[in-house]
Every structure is written in structure tokens, then in C-alpha cells.
Amino acid sequence: MSREETLKKEIIKTGKKLYQARLFAGRAGNLSARLDKGHMLITATGSCLGELKDKDIIKADISGQSAAKNKLVSSEFPLHRLIYKNFPVERIIHCHPPLTNAYFAVYASLKELTLETKFYLRDIPVVNLNTPTVTKPKRVADALKTNKLAVIRNHGVVAVGKNFKEALSLIETLESSVKVAAIARLFKRDILDALDTRLKRDLT
């Protein structure tokens, strides 16, 4: 099996994992893998990551010359290209985790409530953009200089790594950490504090 065929299988497998984990909806998100020094494999525009076929994965020139003529290439290709040109990474995941999107639409940063958040995620950079497609990829690339994971507010996340497992693990950890933070905020509500006070009073 050639390297290209092997990478396509990796991309298809990762797309299914993202779907099973409910880290995107519909036809959102895109995946890519570095094929060699000058090329990548990237999911086509409009493809569903949970139902990828070989034909949905396109070989593209990292220089951007050939991809610019291919109407099927993902609209996020400029972002993937810029990352591969500037970082020694092998895989990129861009998806739209619902809890993460909801949390960062309201809050500017994630409170480190668990050791996993502090150890694995560290300070997560948050990028502000106001378009449905990443039209200013340099902002995201700059954010990735300090972390292998970046949040694009009101849009999604981008994670990079030496393999898909590493990048996916960061996204799953972030989604879990956001869930913990959101539930913790519910536990801290004044009404719960009042109920606790009443219970203590009744027991004495």
C-alpha cells in the first residue's frame, strides 16, 4: 500500500471518530495530512467527515499553485497550507465542537478546573474572526506558535500534531474540560448555595 493510500485511510478513520464523538455537525470541518515536503492530502469542500470516501480526499500543492485551480479543495486550504509551510507538523484537524463553541462564545478563557486541563491544554489561544471561513489564516497560525490547539471564536478549533491521535486527543480533552467548567458554573449558582444553607439549618 502506498503512503498516499495509507494516509487516506487515516483521514477516513479520523473523520469517523470525530463524527462518533459528535465533534462536528453536517458538513463542517476539514482534515489534512502532509504527504511529502511539497504536498498534502485534504478533505474536499462540502464533504461529510463521518462518511468520507477516497474521492473526497484531494492531493494539493502546499505552495498553493495547483490547489487554487481546484474548485473541490476545502475553503480552509489556505489555513492548512500556511500551517504546513511554517510548522513541522504532519496532521491538522479543524472541526466545530458544540460545547467548546458555546463556551467561548460567552467566555474569553477556560478556567483550569482539572489537572488534565492544566497539564495537557495549558493556555489556549483564542482567535477572533467574523467570517464563516477563516479568511485571515495568519492569525490562527500565529496562535499555534504557543500551543498545538487554538480556538476560533464563533467558529471552531484547529489542532495540529505529529499524527491524528495527538491532535484529536487535544480536541477531546478541550471539549471535556469545557463540559466540566460549564457544569461547575451551574453548581456554583446562588440557588444551590441557598438550598445547601437551608439543608444545613434543617439538620441542626
For each residue, the residues with C-beta under 8 A, 3 or more apart:
1: 5 6
2: 5 6
3: 6 7 35 36
4: 7 8 35 41 59
5: 1 2 8 9
6: 1 2 3 9 10
7: 3 4 10 11 33 35 41
8: 4 5 11 12 41 54 57
9: 5 6 12 13
10: 6 7 13 14 33 91 164
11: 7 8 14 15 31 32 33 41 43 52 57 164
12: 8 9 15 16 52 53 54 57
13: 9 10 16 17 164
14: 10 11 17 18 31 49 93 164 168
15: 11 12 18 19 31 43 48 49 50 51 52
16: 12 13 19 20 49 50 52
17: 13 14 20 21 168
18: 14 15 21 23 24 29 49 50 93 95 168
19: 15 16 22 23 24 48 49 50 51
20: 16 17 50
21: 17 18 172 175
22: 19 25 98
23: 18 19 29 95 96 97 171 172 175
24: 18 19 28 29 49 95 96 97 156
25: 22 28 96 98
26: 48
27: 46 47 48 49
28: 24 25 49 95 96 156
29: 18 23 24 49 93 94 95 96 156
30: 42 43 49 74 76 80 94
31: 11 14 15 42 43 49 91 92 93 94 164
32: 11 40 41 42 43 74 80 84 91 92
33: 7 10 11 40 41 90 91 92 164
34: 39 40 62 84 89 90 91
35: 3 4 7 39 40 41 59
36: 3 39
37: 62
38: 61 62 63
39: 34 35 36 59 60 61 62
40: 32 33 34 35 59 60 62 80 81 84
41: 4 7 8 11 32 33 35 57 58 59 60
42: 30 31 32 57 58 60 73 74 77 80
43: 11 15 30 31 32 47 49 52 56 57 58 74
44: 47 55 56 57 58 72 73 74
45: 71 72 73 74 75
46: 27
47: 27 43 44 51 52 56
48: 15 19 26 27 51 52
49: 14 15 16 18 19 24 27 28 29 30 31 43 52 95
50: 15 16 18 19 20
51: 15 19 47 48
52: 11 12 15 16 43 47 48 49 56 57
53: 12 56
54: 8 12 57
55: 44
56: 43 44 47 52 53
57: 8 11 12 41 42 43 44 52 54
58: 41 42 43 44 67 70 72 73
59: 4 35 39 40 41
60: 39 40 41 42 66 67 70 73 77 81
61: 38 39 64 65 66 67
62: 34 37 38 39 40 81 84 85
63: 38 66 81
64: 61 67 68 77 78 81
65: 61 68
66: 60 61 63 69 70
67: 58 60 61 64 70 73 77 81
68: 64 65
69: 66
70: 58 60 66 67 73
71: 45
72: 44 45 58
73: 42 44 45 58 60 67 70 77
74: 30 32 42 43 44 45 77 80
75: 45 133
76: 30 79 80 94 133 134
77: 42 60 64 67 73 74 80 81
78: 64 81 82 134 137
79: 76 82 83 94 134 137 140 141 158
80: 30 32 40 42 74 76 77 83 84 92 94
81: 40 60 62 63 64 67 77 78 84 85
82: 78 79 85 86 137 138 141
83: 79 80 86 87 89 92 137 140 141 144 158 160
84: 32 34 40 62 80 81 87 89 92
85: 62 81 82
86: 82 83 141
87: 83 84 141 144 160
88:
89: 34 83 84 92 148 160 161 162
90: 33 34 161 162 163
91: 10 31 32 33 34 160 161 162 163 164 166 167
92: 31 32 33 80 83 84 89 158 159 160 167
93: 14 18 29 31 157 158 159 160 164 167 168 171
94: 29 30 31 76 79 80 156 157 158
95: 18 23 24 28 29 49 156 157 171
96: 23 24 25 28 29 101 155 156 157
97: 23 24 100 101 156 157 171 174 175 178
98: 22 25 101 102
99: 102 103 175 178 179 182
100: 97 103 104 151 156 157 174 175 178
101: 96 97 98 104 105 154 155 156
102: 98 99 105 106 182
103: 99 100 106 107 110 178 181 182
104: 100 101 107 108 110 126 151 153 154
105: 101 102 153 154
106: 102 103
107: 103 104 110
108: 104 126
109: 123 124 126
110: 103 104 107 117 121 124 174 177 178 181
111: 181 184
112: 117 118 121
113: 117 177 180 181 184
114: 117 118 177 180
115: 118 119
116: 119 120 121 173 176 177
117: 110 112 113 114 120 121 173 177 180
118: 112 114 115 121 122
119: 115 116 122
120: 116 117 169 170 173
121: 110 112 116 117 118 124 147 149 170 173 174 177
122: 118 119 147
123: 109 146 147
124: 109 110 121 147 149 150 151 174
125: 143 144 146 147 150 151
126: 104 108 109 143 150 151 152 153
127: 139 140 143 150 151 152 153
128: 153
129: 134 135 136 139 152 153 154 155
130: 154
131: 134 135
132: 155
133: 75 76
134: 76 78 79 129 131 137 140 152 155
135: 129 131
136: 129 139 140
137: 78 79 82 83 134 140 141
138: 82 141 142
139: 127 129 136 142 143
140: 79 83 127 134 136 137 143 144 150 152 158
141: 79 82 83 86 87 137 138 144 145
142: 138 139 145
143: 125 126 127 139 140 146 147 150
144: 83 87 125 140 141 147 148 150 158 160
145: 141 142
146: 123 125 143
147: 121 122 123 124 125 143 144 150
148: 89 144 159 160 161 166 167 170
149: 121 124 157 158 159 160 170 171 174
150: 124 125 126 127 140 143 144 147 157 158 159
151: 100 104 124 125 126 127 156 157 174
152: 126 127 129 134 140 155 156 157 158
153: 104 105 126 127 128 129
154: 101 104 105 129 130
155: 96 101 129 132 134 152
156: 24 28 29 94 95 96 97 100 101 151 152
157: 93 94 95 96 97 100 149 150 151 152 171 174
158: 79 83 92 93 94 140 144 149 150 152
159: 92 93 148 149 150 167 168 170 171
160: 83 87 89 91 92 93 144 148 149 167
161: 89 90 91 148 164 165 166 167 170
162: 89 90 91 166
163: 90 91 166 167
164: 10 11 13 14 31 33 91 93 161 167 168
165: 161 168 169
166: 91 148 161 162 163 169 170
167: 91 92 93 148 159 160 161 163 164 170 171
168: 14 17 18 93 159 164 165 171 172
169: 120 165 166 172 173
170: 120 121 148 149 159 161 166 167 173 174
171: 23 93 95 97 149 157 159 167 168 174 175
172: 21 23 168 169 175 176
173: 116 117 120 121 169 170 176 177
174: 97 100 110 121 124 149 151 157 170 171 177 178
175: 21 23 97 99 100 171 172 178 179
176: 116 172 173 179 180
177: 110 113 114 116 117 121 173 174 180 181
178: 97 99 100 103 110 174 175 181 182
179: 99 175 176 182 183
180: 113 114 117 176 177 183 184
181: 103 110 111 113 177 178 184 185
182: 99 102 103 178 179 185 186
183: 179 180 186 187
184: 111 113 180 181 187 188
185: 181 182 188 189
186: 182 183 189 192
187: 183 184 192
188: 184 185 192 193
189: 185 186 192 193
190: 193 194
191: 194 195
192: 186 187 188 189 195 196
193: 188 189 190 196 197
194: 190 191 197 198
195: 191 192 198 199
196: 192 193 199 200
197: 193 194 200 201
198: 194 195 201 202
199: 195 196 202 203
200: 196 197 203 204
201: 197 198 204
202: 198 199
203: 199 200
204: 200 201
